[in-house]
């Protein structure tokens, strides 16, 4: 079973997990997946959690943070 990423950024597939935490609040986290020479690498719990008043807003916040973390990772490789 394959998943469809919520976004793709600089070769990294971004997947979000959004769940309701109360009647008017949603929480989102992300994980990334990249296909490299060593095969498929997955980083779970990569960004978040971010809470917002809608699922779309929470998802947008965590995707923006994930993109920033990808930029940081590429600028400072381990």
C-alpha angles and dihedrals in degrees: 000000000000127000128219113231120234089222141357118217126178091336095313119117111219120209122186132204113204122184135170112249098180139353093286104019134082130190126207135191131173142215128194134215128195130179111220141158090283092053129253118351122193127190111194121199090020098155138008157338096219121175124208141156094257136034091238092053093048090048092049091051094050093045091052091050092046091053090051091050090050089052089050091048092051092047093050108031115189 
